[in-house]
Amino acid sequence: MLIDLNATKSLSEVVGRIKSKSSNWIKSSGKYPLFDAWCDGYYAESISLAERDAVIDYIKNQQLHHADVGYEAEMKCLYKKAGLVWHDNDLY
């Protein structure tokens, strides 16, 4: 998901609203009966305007990308790139 975040909104406020609205939709749709709730945390990364088109292309093609690289492996790579320490429970 790529968001152009207005300076008057906090990231946590926007993510919280997205999670709340999407959770309500998922539960009411009946399409995902095993869905209980989103995890407590979230991952966000800022990008420069110069990176925008590459990120959009990545999002458009992520289904193909994730056929070769799993979500957890990609998250570990992103953590490492950002200088963060990965913990096995970060996905849950």
N, CA, C and O atoms as a CHARMM CRD file, in Angstrom:
* protein
*
  368
    1    1 MET  N      0.85200  -1.15200   0.00000 PROA 1      0.00000
    2    1 MET  CA     0.00000   0.00000   0.00000 PROA 1      0.00000
    3    1 MET  C      0.90600   1.22500   0.00000 PROA 1      0.00000
    4    1 MET  O      1.84000   1.31200   0.79700 PROA 1      0.00000
    5    2 LEU  N      0.63700   2.14600  -0.87100 PROA 2      0.00000
    6    2 LEU  CA     1.39900   3.38900  -0.95900 PROA 2      0.00000
    7    2 LEU  C      0.46300   4.52800  -0.61800 PROA 2      0.00000
    8    2 LEU  O     -0.59200   4.68400  -1.23300 PROA 2      0.00000
    9    3 ILE  N      0.85100   5.32100   0.36200 PROA 3      0.00000
   10    3 ILE  CA     0.00600   6.41100   0.84500 PROA 3      0.00000
   11    3 ILE  C      0.80400   7.70900   0.81200 PROA 3      0.00000
   12    3 ILE  O      1.95500   7.75400   1.24600 PROA 3      0.00000
   13    4 ASP  N      0.19000   8.74600   0.30200 PROA 4      0.00000
   14    4 ASP  CA     0.75900  10.09500   0.38900 PROA 4      0.00000
   15    4 ASP  C      0.15700  10.70100   1.64400 PROA 4      0.00000
   16    4 ASP  O     -0.98200  11.16800   1.63000 PROA 4      0.00000
   17    5 LEU  N      0.91100  10.69400   2.71600 PROA 5      0.00000
   18    5 LEU  CA     0.39600  11.07500   4.02900 PROA 5      0.00000
   19    5 LEU  C      0.45800  12.58200   4.23000 PROA 5      0.00000
   20    5 LEU  O      1.52900  13.18300   4.15200 PROA 5      0.00000
   21    6 ASN  N     -0.68500  13.18100   4.48700 PROA 6      0.00000
   22    6 ASN  CA    -0.76700  14.60600   4.77500 PROA 6      0.00000
   23    6 ASN  C     -0.06600  14.89200   6.10000 PROA 6      0.00000
   24    6 ASN  O     -0.17800  14.10900   7.04300 PROA 6      0.00000
   25    7 ALA  N      0.63800  15.98300   6.17300 PROA 7      0.00000
   26    7 ALA  CA     1.39900  16.33200   7.37900 PROA 7      0.00000
   27    7 ALA  C      0.51200  16.55700   8.60000 PROA 7      0.00000
   28    7 ALA  O      1.00700  16.55200   9.72700 PROA 7      0.00000
   29    8 THR  N     -0.78500  16.75400   8.39700 PROA 8      0.00000
   30    8 THR  CA    -1.68700  16.98400   9.52600 PROA 8      0.00000
   31    8 THR  C     -2.19400  15.68500  10.14900 PROA 8      0.00000
   32    8 THR  O     -2.87300  15.71500  11.17500 PROA 8      0.00000
   33    9 LYS  N     -1.87300  14.55400   9.54000 PROA 9      0.00000
   34    9 LYS  CA    -2.32400  13.25300  10.04700 PROA 9      0.00000
   35    9 LYS  C     -1.13000  12.44900  10.55400 PROA 9      0.00000
   36    9 LYS  O     -0.04100  12.50100   9.98100 PROA 9      0.00000
   37   10 SER  N     -1.34800  11.71600  11.62100 PROA 10     0.00000
   38   10 SER  CA    -0.28800  10.83800  12.11000 PROA 10     0.00000
   39   10 SER  C     -0.39400   9.48800  11.41200 PROA 10     0.00000
   40   10 SER  O     -1.48400   9.04300  11.05400 PROA 10     0.00000
   41   11 LEU  N      0.74200   8.85300  11.22800 PROA 11     0.00000
   42   11 LEU  CA     0.76300   7.53100  10.58900 PROA 11     0.00000
   43   11 LEU  C     -0.07300   6.53900  11.38100 PROA 11     0.00000
   44   11 LEU  O     -0.84600   5.77700  10.80200 PROA 11     0.00000
   45   12 SER  N      0.07600   6.54300  12.69400 PROA 12     0.00000
   46   12 SER  CA    -0.67600   5.58300  13.50900 PROA 12     0.00000
   47   12 SER  C     -2.18300   5.80200  13.38800 PROA 12     0.00000
   48   12 SER  O     -2.95000   4.84000  13.42100 PROA 12     0.00000
   49   13 GLU  N     -2.61200   7.05000  13.24900 PROA 13     0.00000
   50   13 GLU  CA    -4.04000   7.34900  13.07300 PROA 13     0.00000
   51   13 GLU  C     -4.55100   6.77900  11.74800 PROA 13     0.00000
   52   13 GLU  O     -5.61800   6.16600  11.70300 PROA 13     0.00000
   53   14 VAL  N     -3.80300   6.98000  10.69100 PROA 14     0.00000
   54   14 VAL  CA    -4.20800   6.50100   9.36800 PROA 14     0.00000
   55   14 VAL  C     -4.21500   4.97600   9.32500 PROA 14     0.00000
   56   14 VAL  O     -5.16400   4.37200   8.82500 PROA 14     0.00000
   57   15 VAL  N     -3.15800   4.35200   9.84700 PROA 15     0.00000
   58   15 VAL  CA    -3.09600   2.88800   9.85700 PROA 15     0.00000
   59   15 VAL  C     -4.22800   2.31600  10.70600 PROA 15     0.00000
   60   15 VAL  O     -4.86000   1.33100  10.32200 PROA 15     0.00000
   61   16 GLY  N     -4.48100   2.92500  11.84600 PROA 16     0.00000
   62   16 GLY  CA    -5.57300   2.46700  12.70400 PROA 16     0.00000
   63   16 GLY  C     -6.91700   2.51800  12.00200 PROA 16     0.00000
   64   16 GLY  O     -7.72800   1.60200  12.13000 PROA 16     0.00000
   65   17 ARG  N     -7.14900   3.59000  11.26000 PROA 17     0.00000
   66   17 ARG  CA    -8.41500   3.72800  10.52700 PROA 17     0.00000
   67   17 ARG  C     -8.51700   2.69100   9.40400 PROA 17     0.00000
   68   17 ARG  O     -9.57300   2.09100   9.20300 PROA 17     0.00000
   69   18 ILE  N     -7.42200   2.48400   8.67700 PROA 18     0.00000
   70   18 ILE  CA    -7.41600   1.48100   7.61200 PROA 18     0.00000
   71   18 ILE  C     -7.70300   0.10000   8.18800 PROA 18     0.00000
   72   18 ILE  O     -8.52100  -0.64500   7.64900 PROA 18     0.00000
   73   19 LYS  N     -7.02600  -0.24200   9.29200 PROA 19     0.00000
   74   19 LYS  CA    -7.23800  -1.55600   9.90500 PROA 19     0.00000
   75   19 LYS  C     -8.67400  -1.71200  10.39700 PROA 19     0.00000
   76   19 LYS  O     -9.28300  -2.76600  10.21600 PROA 19     0.00000
   77   20 SER  N     -9.21200  -0.67300  11.01600 PROA 20     0.00000
   78   20 SER  CA   -10.56500  -0.74000  11.54700 PROA 20     0.00000
   79   20 SER  C    -11.59600  -0.91600  10.44200 PROA 20     0.00000
   80   20 SER  O    -12.44100  -1.80900  10.50800 PROA 20     0.00000
   81   21 LYS  N    -11.52600  -0.06800   9.43300 PROA 21     0.00000
   82   21 LYS  CA   -12.50700  -0.13700   8.33400 PROA 21     0.00000
   83   21 LYS  C    -12.37800  -1.44200   7.54900 PROA 21     0.00000
   84   21 LYS  O    -13.38400  -2.06400   7.20700 PROA 21     0.00000
   85   22 SER  N    -11.13300  -1.86000   7.26100 PROA 22     0.00000
   86   22 SER  CA   -10.96500  -3.09400   6.48500 PROA 22     0.00000
   87   22 SER  C    -11.36700  -4.31400   7.30600 PROA 22     0.00000
   88   22 SER  O    -11.92200  -5.26900   6.76200 PROA 22     0.00000
   89   23 SER  N    -11.09700  -4.29200   8.59700 PROA 23     0.00000
   90   23 SER  CA   -11.50200  -5.40000   9.46100 PROA 23     0.00000
   91   23 SER  C    -13.02600  -5.54200   9.47600 PROA 23     0.00000
   92   23 SER  O    -13.56000  -6.64700   9.37500 PROA 23     0.00000
   93   24 ASN  N    -13.71200  -4.41100   9.60300 PROA 24     0.00000
   94   24 ASN  CA   -15.18700  -4.44400   9.58400 PROA 24     0.00000
   95   24 ASN  C    -15.70000  -4.99500   8.25700 PROA 24     0.00000
   96   24 ASN  O    -16.63800  -5.79200   8.23600 PROA 24     0.00000
   97   25 TRP  N    -15.08400  -4.57000   7.14000 PROA 25     0.00000
   98   25 TRP  CA   -15.51900  -5.04800   5.82800 PROA 25     0.00000
   99   25 TRP  C    -15.25800  -6.55100   5.68700 PROA 25     0.00000
  100   25 TRP  O    -16.12200  -7.30100   5.23600 PROA 25     0.00000
  101   26 ILE  N    -14.05100  -6.97800   6.08100 PROA 26     0.00000
  102   26 ILE  CA   -13.69400  -8.39700   5.95800 PROA 26     0.00000
  103   26 ILE  C    -14.66100  -9.26700   6.75400 PROA 26     0.00000
  104   26 ILE  O    -15.13800 -10.28800   6.25900 PROA 26     0.00000
  105   27 LYS  N    -14.94500  -8.85900   7.98200 PROA 27     0.00000
  106   27 LYS  CA   -15.83700  -9.65500   8.82800 PROA 27     0.00000
  107   27 LYS  C    -17.27000  -9.66900   8.30700 PROA 27     0.00000
  108   27 LYS  O    -17.94300 -10.69800   8.38000 PROA 27     0.00000
  109   28 SER  N    -17.74000  -8.54700   7.78600 PROA 28     0.00000
  110   28 SER  CA   -19.12700  -8.48500   7.31200 PROA 28     0.00000
  111   28 SER  C    -19.31200  -9.11200   5.92900 PROA 28     0.00000
  112   28 SER  O    -20.42700  -9.48200   5.56200 PROA 28     0.00000
  113   29 SER  N    -18.22400  -9.23400   5.16100 PROA 29     0.00000
  114   29 SER  CA   -18.33600  -9.77800   3.80500 PROA 29     0.00000
  115   29 SER  C    -18.60000 -11.28100   3.79900 PROA 29     0.00000
  116   29 SER  O    -19.22100 -11.80400   2.87400 PROA 29     0.00000
  117   30 GLY  N    -18.13000 -11.96800   4.82700 PROA 30     0.00000
  118   30 GLY  CA   -18.27800 -13.41600   4.88200 PROA 30     0.00000
  119   30 GLY  C    -17.30900 -14.16900   3.98300 PROA 30     0.00000
  120   30 GLY  O    -17.34400 -15.39800   3.93100 PROA 30     0.00000
  121   31 LYS  N    -16.44500 -13.45000   3.27400 PROA 31     0.00000
  122   31 LYS  CA   -15.50600 -14.09000   2.34300 PROA 31     0.00000
  123   31 LYS  C    -14.31100 -14.72500   3.05400 PROA 31     0.00000
  124   31 LYS  O    -13.64900 -15.60900   2.50900 PROA 31     0.00000
  125   32 TYR  N    -14.04900 -14.26900   4.25900 PROA 32     0.00000
  126   32 TYR  CA   -12.88700 -14.76800   5.01000 PROA 32     0.00000
  127   32 TYR  C    -13.35100 -15.16100   6.41700 PROA 32     0.00000
  128   32 TYR  O    -13.08600 -14.44000   7.37800 PROA 32     0.00000
  129   33 PRO  N    -14.03400 -16.28700   6.54200 PROA 33     0.00000
  130   33 PRO  CA   -14.63100 -16.65500   7.82300 PROA 33     0.00000
  131   33 PRO  C    -13.61500 -16.91800   8.93400 PROA 33     0.00000
  132   33 PRO  O    -13.97400 -16.87000  10.11000 PROA 33     0.00000
  133   34 LEU  N    -12.36400 -17.19300   8.59100 PROA 34     0.00000
  134   34 LEU  CA   -11.36100 -17.46000   9.62500 PROA 34     0.00000
  135   34 LEU  C    -10.63800 -16.19000  10.08700 PROA 34     0.00000
  136   34 LEU  O     -9.83600 -16.23600  11.01900 PROA 34     0.00000
  137   35 PHE  N    -10.92100 -15.05700   9.43500 PROA 35     0.00000
  138   35 PHE  CA   -10.27700 -13.80100   9.83000 PROA 35     0.00000
  139   35 PHE  C    -10.79100 -13.38800  11.19600 PROA 35     0.00000
  140   35 PHE  O    -11.99800 -13.33500  11.43300 PROA 35     0.00000
  141   36 ASP  N     -9.85100 -13.09300  12.09800 PROA 36     0.00000
  142   36 ASP  CA   -10.22300 -12.64600  13.43600 PROA 36     0.00000
  143   36 ASP  C     -9.90200 -11.16400  13.61100 PROA 36     0.00000
  144   36 ASP  O    -10.76200 -10.36600  13.98300 PROA 36     0.00000
  145   37 ALA  N     -8.63800 -10.81200  13.33400 PROA 37     0.00000
  146   37 ALA  CA    -8.22200  -9.42000  13.50700 PROA 37     0.00000
  147   37 ALA  C     -6.84300  -9.22600  12.89600 PROA 37     0.00000
  148   37 ALA  O     -6.11800 -10.19200  12.66000 PROA 37     0.00000
  149   38 TRP  N     -6.48900  -7.97800  12.64400 PROA 38     0.00000
  150   38 TRP  CA    -5.13400  -7.65100  12.19900 PROA 38     0.00000
  151   38 TRP  C     -4.18400  -7.75000  13.38200 PROA 38     0.00000
  152   38 TRP  O     -4.61900  -7.69200  14.53200 PROA 38     0.00000
  153   39 CYS  N     -2.90500  -7.89800  13.11700 PROA 39     0.00000
  154   39 CYS  CA    -1.91200  -7.92500  14.18900 PROA 39     0.00000
  155   39 CYS  C     -1.85000  -6.54200  14.84100 PROA 39     0.00000
  156   39 CYS  O     -2.36600  -5.57000  14.29100 PROA 39     0.00000
  157   40 ASP  N     -1.22800  -6.45900  15.99600 PROA 40     0.00000
  158   40 ASP  CA    -1.17300  -5.19800  16.73500 PROA 40     0.00000
  159   40 ASP  C     -0.31000  -4.13800  16.05700 PROA 40     0.00000
  160   40 ASP  O     -0.65600  -2.95600  16.07600 PROA 40     0.00000
  161   41 GLY  N      0.79400  -4.54000  15.46700 PROA 41     0.00000
  162   41 GLY  CA     1.72500  -3.56900  14.91100 PROA 41     0.00000
  163   41 GLY  C      1.53700  -3.34000  13.42800 PROA 41     0.00000
  164   41 GLY  O      0.58300  -3.82600  12.82200 PROA 41     0.00000
  165   42 TYR  N      2.46100  -2.59500  12.85700 PROA 42     0.00000
  166   42 TYR  CA     2.48700  -2.37200  11.42100 PROA 42     0.00000
  167   42 TYR  C      3.89600  -1.97000  11.01700 PROA 42     0.00000
  168   42 TYR  O      4.70700  -1.57600  11.85600 PROA 42     0.00000
  169   43 TYR  N      4.17600  -2.07400   9.73600 PROA 43     0.00000
  170   43 TYR  CA     5.47100  -1.67600   9.20000 PROA 43     0.00000
  171   43 TYR  C      5.22600  -0.53300   8.23400 PROA 43     0.00000
  172   43 TYR  O      4.30500  -0.59300   7.41900 PROA 43     0.00000
  173   44 ALA  N      6.02800   0.49000   8.31600 PROA 44     0.00000
  174   44 ALA  CA     5.93200   1.61700   7.38900 PROA 44     0.00000
  175   44 ALA  C      7.33400   2.05700   7.01000 PROA 44     0.00000
  176   44 ALA  O      8.27900   1.94100   7.79000 PROA 44     0.00000
  177   45 GLU  N      7.44000   2.55400   5.81500 PROA 45     0.00000
  178   45 GLU  CA     8.72700   3.05000   5.33600 PROA 45     0.00000
  179   45 GLU  C      8.44300   4.27400   4.47600 PROA 45     0.00000
  180   45 GLU  O      7.51700   4.26100   3.66500 PROA 45     0.00000
  181   46 SER  N      9.22800   5.32300   4.64700 PROA 46     0.00000
  182   46 SER  CA     9.05900   6.49000   3.79100 PROA 46     0.00000
  183   46 SER  C      9.95000   6.34000   2.56900 PROA 46     0.00000
  184   46 SER  O     11.01100   5.71900   2.62400 PROA 46     0.00000
  185   47 ILE  N      9.50000   6.91800   1.47200 PROA 47     0.00000
  186   47 ILE  CA    10.27800   6.87000   0.22900 PROA 47     0.00000
  187   47 ILE  C     10.38400   8.28100  -0.33400 PROA 47     0.00000
  188   47 ILE  O      9.61200   9.17100   0.02400 PROA 47     0.00000
  189   48 SER  N     11.33800   8.46300  -1.20400 PROA 48     0.00000
  190   48 SER  CA    11.47500   9.75000  -1.87800 PROA 48     0.00000
  191   48 SER  C     10.58000   9.76200  -3.11500 PROA 48     0.00000
  192   48 SER  O     10.14700   8.71400  -3.59400 PROA 48     0.00000
  193   49 LEU  N     10.31600  10.93700  -3.61100 PROA 49     0.00000
  194   49 LEU  CA     9.51700  11.06700  -4.82400 PROA 49     0.00000
  195   49 LEU  C     10.18200  10.34600  -5.99100 PROA 49     0.00000
  196   49 LEU  O      9.50000   9.81500  -6.86700 PROA 49     0.00000
  197   50 ALA  N     11.51200  10.32800  -6.00200 PROA 50     0.00000
  198   50 ALA  CA    12.24900   9.64600  -7.06800 PROA 50     0.00000
  199   50 ALA  C     11.99100   8.13600  -7.07000 PROA 50     0.00000
  200   50 ALA  O     12.11800   7.49200  -8.11100 PROA 50     0.00000
  201   51 GLU  N     11.63200   7.56900  -5.92300 PROA 51     0.00000
  202   51 GLU  CA    11.37400   6.13100  -5.80400 PROA 51     0.00000
  203   51 GLU  C      9.91500   5.75700  -6.08000 PROA 51     0.00000
  204   51 GLU  O      9.58700   4.57400  -6.17200 PROA 51     0.00000
  205   52 ARG  N      9.05500   6.74000  -6.20900 PROA 52     0.00000
  206   52 ARG  CA     7.61300   6.52800  -6.30700 PROA 52     0.00000
  207   52 ARG  C      7.23000   5.55900  -7.42800 PROA 52     0.00000
  208   52 ARG  O      6.49600   4.60200  -7.18200 PROA 52     0.00000
  209   53 ASP  N      7.70700   5.78600  -8.64200 PROA 53     0.00000
  210   53 ASP  CA     7.32400   4.93300  -9.77000 PROA 53     0.00000
  211   53 ASP  C      7.79500   3.49300  -9.58300 PROA 53     0.00000
  212   53 ASP  O      7.08000   2.55600  -9.94000 PROA 53     0.00000
  213   54 ALA  N      8.99000   3.31100  -9.02800 PROA 54     0.00000
  214   54 ALA  CA     9.49700   1.95600  -8.77700 PROA 54     0.00000
  215   54 ALA  C      8.63200   1.24500  -7.74000 PROA 54     0.00000
  216   54 ALA  O      8.37900   0.04700  -7.86700 PROA 54     0.00000
  217   55 VAL  N      8.17900   1.96200  -6.72200 PROA 55     0.00000
  218   55 VAL  CA     7.32700   1.36100  -5.69200 PROA 55     0.00000
  219   55 VAL  C      5.96800   0.99500  -6.28700 PROA 55     0.00000
  220   55 VAL  O      5.42900  -0.07100  -5.99300 PROA 55     0.00000
  221   56 ILE  N      5.42400   1.85900  -7.10700 PROA 56     0.00000
  222   56 ILE  CA     4.14200   1.56200  -7.76500 PROA 56     0.00000
  223   56 ILE  C      4.27100   0.31300  -8.63700 PROA 56     0.00000
  224   56 ILE  O      3.39400  -0.55000  -8.62200 PROA 56     0.00000
  225   57 ASP  N      5.36900   0.21700  -9.39600 PROA 57     0.00000
  226   57 ASP  CA     5.59900  -0.98400 -10.21500 PROA 57     0.00000
  227   57 ASP  C      5.72000  -2.22700  -9.34900 PROA 57     0.00000
  228   57 ASP  O      5.19300  -3.28300  -9.69900 PROA 57     0.00000
  229   58 TYR  N      6.41000  -2.10800  -8.21800 PROA 58     0.00000
  230   58 TYR  CA     6.54900  -3.24100  -7.29000 PROA 58     0.00000
  231   58 TYR  C      5.16700  -3.68200  -6.78900 PROA 58     0.00000
  232   58 TYR  O      4.86400  -4.87500  -6.77000 PROA 58     0.00000
  233   59 ILE  N      4.34700  -2.73400  -6.39300 PROA 59     0.00000
  234   59 ILE  CA     3.01400  -3.06200  -5.87900 PROA 59     0.00000
  235   59 ILE  C      2.18900  -3.75800  -6.95900 PROA 59     0.00000
  236   59 ILE  O      1.50800  -4.74700  -6.68600 PROA 59     0.00000
  237   60 LYS  N      2.24900  -3.24800  -8.16500 PROA 60     0.00000
  238   60 LYS  CA     1.49800  -3.85700  -9.26700 PROA 60     0.00000
  239   60 LYS  C      1.94000  -5.29400  -9.53900 PROA 60     0.00000
  240   60 LYS  O      1.13100  -6.12700  -9.94800 PROA 60     0.00000
  241   61 ASN  N      3.21400  -5.58400  -9.31500 PROA 61     0.00000
  242   61 ASN  CA     3.76300  -6.90100  -9.64000 PROA 61     0.00000
  243   61 ASN  C      4.08600  -7.75700  -8.41800 PROA 61     0.00000
  244   61 ASN  O      4.80200  -8.75000  -8.54000 PROA 61     0.00000
  245   62 GLN  N      3.57800  -7.39700  -7.26000 PROA 62     0.00000
  246   62 GLN  CA     3.97300  -8.11600  -6.05300 PROA 62     0.00000
  247   62 GLN  C      3.49900  -9.56400  -6.03100 PROA 62     0.00000
  248   62 GLN  O      4.13000 -10.40400  -5.38800 PROA 62     0.00000
  249   63 GLN  N      2.41900  -9.87100  -6.70900 PROA 63     0.00000
  250   63 GLN  CA     1.96400 -11.26500  -6.74400 PROA 63     0.00000
  251   63 GLN  C      3.02100 -12.14600  -7.41200 PROA 63     0.00000
  252   63 GLN  O      3.29500 -13.25000  -6.94300 PROA 63     0.00000
  253   64 LEU  N      3.60700 -11.66500  -8.49500 PROA 64     0.00000
  254   64 LEU  CA     4.68900 -12.39900  -9.15200 PROA 64     0.00000
  255   64 LEU  C      5.92700 -12.44300  -8.26400 PROA 64     0.00000
  256   64 LEU  O      6.57700 -13.48200  -8.14800 PROA 64     0.00000
  257   65 HSD  N      6.25000 -11.32300  -7.64400 PROA 65     0.00000
  258   65 HSD  CA     7.42900 -11.24000  -6.77500 PROA 65     0.00000
  259   65 HSD  C      7.32700 -12.23800  -5.62300 PROA 65     0.00000
  260   65 HSD  O      8.29300 -12.93200  -5.30500 PROA 65     0.00000
  261   66 HSD  N      6.14300 -12.30400  -4.99900 PROA 66     0.00000
  262   66 HSD  CA     5.98800 -13.17500  -3.83100 PROA 66     0.00000
  263   66 HSD  C      5.86300 -14.65200  -4.20100 PROA 66     0.00000
  264   66 HSD  O      5.84100 -15.51200  -3.32000 PROA 66     0.00000
  265   67 ALA  N      5.78200 -14.94500  -5.48000 PROA 67     0.00000
  266   67 ALA  CA     5.84200 -16.34300  -5.90100 PROA 67     0.00000
  267   67 ALA  C      7.26000 -16.88100  -5.68800 PROA 67     0.00000
  268   67 ALA  O      7.44500 -18.08000  -5.47900 PROA 67     0.00000
  269   68 ASP  N      8.26100 -15.99200  -5.74300 PROA 68     0.00000
  270   68 ASP  CA     9.66700 -16.37000  -5.56300 PROA 68     0.00000
  271   68 ASP  C     10.21200 -16.02800  -4.18300 PROA 68     0.00000
  272   68 ASP  O     11.04600 -16.75800  -3.64600 PROA 68     0.00000
  273   69 VAL  N      9.74600 -14.92200  -3.60400 PROA 69     0.00000
  274   69 VAL  CA    10.25000 -14.44800  -2.30800 PROA 69     0.00000
  275   69 VAL  C      9.07100 -14.37200  -1.34300 PROA 69     0.00000
  276   69 VAL  O      8.11900 -13.62700  -1.57700 PROA 69     0.00000
  277   70 GLY  N      9.13500 -15.13400  -0.27000 PROA 70     0.00000
  278   70 GLY  CA     8.05500 -15.13800   0.70100 PROA 70     0.00000
  279   70 GLY  C      7.99800 -13.85700   1.51500 PROA 70     0.00000
  280   70 GLY  O      8.97700 -13.11600   1.60200 PROA 70     0.00000
  281   71 TYR  N      6.84700 -13.60700   2.10500 PROA 71     0.00000
  282   71 TYR  CA     6.62000 -12.39100   2.89300 PROA 71     0.00000
  283   71 TYR  C      7.62300 -12.26300   4.04100 PROA 71     0.00000
  284   71 TYR  O      8.21300 -11.20100   4.23800 PROA 71     0.00000
  285   72 GLU  N      7.81100 -13.34300   4.79400 PROA 72     0.00000
  286   72 GLU  CA     8.71900 -13.28500   5.94400 PROA 72     0.00000
  287   72 GLU  C     10.15000 -12.98900   5.50000 PROA 72     0.00000
  288   72 GLU  O     10.83800 -12.18500   6.13100 PROA 72     0.00000
  289   73 ALA  N     10.60200 -13.62300   4.43300 PROA 73     0.00000
  290   73 ALA  CA    11.95800 -13.38100   3.92700 PROA 73     0.00000
  291   73 ALA  C     12.11800 -11.92500   3.50000 PROA 73     0.00000
  292   73 ALA  O     13.15500 -11.30500   3.73600 PROA 73     0.00000
  293   74 GLU  N     11.08200 -11.39500   2.87300 PROA 74     0.00000
  294   74 GLU  CA    11.15800  -9.99100   2.44400 PROA 74     0.00000
  295   74 GLU  C     11.17900  -9.05500   3.64700 PROA 74     0.00000
  296   74 GLU  O     11.93500  -8.08400   3.66000 PROA 74     0.00000
  297   75 MET  N     10.36300  -9.33300   4.65000 PROA 75     0.00000
  298   75 MET  CA    10.35300  -8.48500   5.84300 PROA 75     0.00000
  299   75 MET  C     11.70700  -8.51000   6.54900 PROA 75     0.00000
  300   75 MET  O     12.18100  -7.47400   7.01400 PROA 75     0.00000
  301   76 LYS  N     12.33500  -9.68500   6.63200 PROA 76     0.00000
  302   76 LYS  CA    13.65700  -9.77900   7.24700 PROA 76     0.00000
  303   76 LYS  C     14.66100  -8.92000   6.48300 PROA 76     0.00000
  304   76 LYS  O     15.51100  -8.26500   7.08500 PROA 76     0.00000
  305   77 CYS  N     14.55900  -8.92600   5.16900 PROA 77     0.00000
  306   77 CYS  CA    15.44600  -8.11600   4.33400 PROA 77     0.00000
  307   77 CYS  C     15.20000  -6.62500   4.58400 PROA 77     0.00000
  308   77 CYS  O     16.15200  -5.85200   4.69200 PROA 77     0.00000
  309   78 LEU  N     13.94800  -6.22300   4.67400 PROA 78     0.00000
  310   78 LEU  CA    13.61700  -4.82200   4.92900 PROA 78     0.00000
  311   78 LEU  C     14.11300  -4.37400   6.30600 PROA 78     0.00000
  312   78 LEU  O     14.62800  -3.26600   6.45600 PROA 78     0.00000
  313   79 TYR  N     13.95600  -5.23300   7.29500 PROA 79     0.00000
  314   79 TYR  CA    14.45700  -4.92300   8.63600 PROA 79     0.00000
  315   79 TYR  C     15.96700  -4.69300   8.59000 PROA 79     0.00000
  316   79 TYR  O     16.47800  -3.71000   9.12600 PROA 79     0.00000
  317   80 LYS  N     16.66300  -5.62000   7.93900 PROA 80     0.00000
  318   80 LYS  CA    18.12300  -5.52700   7.85400 PROA 80     0.00000
  319   80 LYS  C     18.53500  -4.23900   7.14000 PROA 80     0.00000
  320   80 LYS  O     19.44900  -3.54200   7.58000 PROA 80     0.00000
  321   81 LYS  N     17.86000  -3.93400   6.04900 PROA 81     0.00000
  322   81 LYS  CA    18.15300  -2.72700   5.28000 PROA 81     0.00000
  323   81 LYS  C     17.96200  -1.46300   6.13000 PROA 81     0.00000
  324   81 LYS  O     18.70600  -0.49100   5.99400 PROA 81     0.00000
  325   82 ALA  N     16.95900  -1.49500   7.00300 PROA 82     0.00000
  326   82 ALA  CA    16.66600  -0.35100   7.85900 PROA 82     0.00000
  327   82 ALA  C     17.50900  -0.32700   9.13100 PROA 82     0.00000
  328   82 ALA  O     17.40900   0.60500   9.92900 PROA 82     0.00000
  329   83 GLY  N     18.34800  -1.36100   9.32000 PROA 83     0.00000
  330   83 GLY  CA    19.18100  -1.42100  10.51700 PROA 83     0.00000
  331   83 GLY  C     18.42700  -1.86600  11.75800 PROA 83     0.00000
  332   83 GLY  O     18.84400  -1.57200  12.87800 PROA 83     0.00000
  333   84 LEU  N     17.31300  -2.57700  11.56600 PROA 84     0.00000
  334   84 LEU  CA    16.50000  -3.04700  12.68400 PROA 84     0.00000
  335   84 LEU  C     16.80700  -4.50600  12.98300 PROA 84     0.00000
  336   84 LEU  O     17.29900  -5.23400  12.12000 PROA 84     0.00000
  337   85 VAL  N     16.52200  -4.92100  14.18300 PROA 85     0.00000
  338   85 VAL  CA    16.72900  -6.31000  14.59400 PROA 85     0.00000
  339   85 VAL  C     15.42900  -7.07200  14.40000 PROA 85     0.00000
  340   85 VAL  O     14.37600  -6.64800  14.87600 PROA 85     0.00000
  341   86 TRP  N     15.50300  -8.19600  13.70200 PROA 86     0.00000
  342   86 TRP  CA    14.33400  -9.03800  13.46400 PROA 86     0.00000
  343   86 TRP  C     14.11200  -9.95400  14.65900 PROA 86     0.00000
  344   86 TRP  O     15.05900 -10.54200  15.18200 PROA 86     0.00000
  345   87 HSD  N     12.85100 -10.07500  15.09100 PROA 87     0.00000
  346   87 HSD  CA    12.45300 -11.01200  16.13500 PROA 87     0.00000
  347   87 HSD  C     11.40900 -11.94200  15.51500 PROA 87     0.00000
  348   87 HSD  O     10.52300 -11.48200  14.79500 PROA 87     0.00000
  349   88 ASP  N     11.50500 -13.21900  15.78200 PROA 88     0.00000
  350   88 ASP  CA    10.61600 -14.19000  15.13900 PROA 88     0.00000
  351   88 ASP  C      9.13500 -13.91600  15.38500 PROA 88     0.00000
  352   88 ASP  O      8.28900 -14.35700  14.60600 PROA 88     0.00000
  353   89 ASN  N      8.81500 -13.20400  16.44400 PROA 89     0.00000
  354   89 ASN  CA     7.39100 -12.91100  16.70600 PROA 89     0.00000
  355   89 ASN  C      6.94000 -11.58500  16.09000 PROA 89     0.00000
  356   89 ASN  O      5.83100 -11.13600  16.37900 PROA 89     0.00000
  357   90 ASP  N      7.75500 -10.94800  15.25700 PROA 90     0.00000
  358   90 ASP  CA     7.38600  -9.67300  14.64700 PROA 90     0.00000
  359   90 ASP  C      6.21600  -9.79700  13.67600 PROA 90     0.00000
  360   90 ASP  O      5.55000  -8.80100  13.39200 PROA 90     0.00000
  361   91 LEU  N      5.95600 -10.98300  13.16800 PROA 91     0.00000
  362   91 LEU  CA     4.85200 -11.17200  12.24500 PROA 91     0.00000
  363   91 LEU  C      3.53700 -11.45400  12.95300 PROA 91     0.00000
  364   91 LEU  O      2.48600 -11.44300  12.31200 PROA 91     0.00000
  365   92 TYR  N      3.56500 -11.70300  14.24200 PROA 92     0.00000
  366   92 TYR  CA     2.37200 -12.13600  14.94200 PROA 92     0.00000
  367   92 TYR  C      1.94800 -11.17600  16.01500 PROA 92     0.00000
  368   92 TYR  O      0.95000 -11.41200  16.69500 PROA 92     0.00000
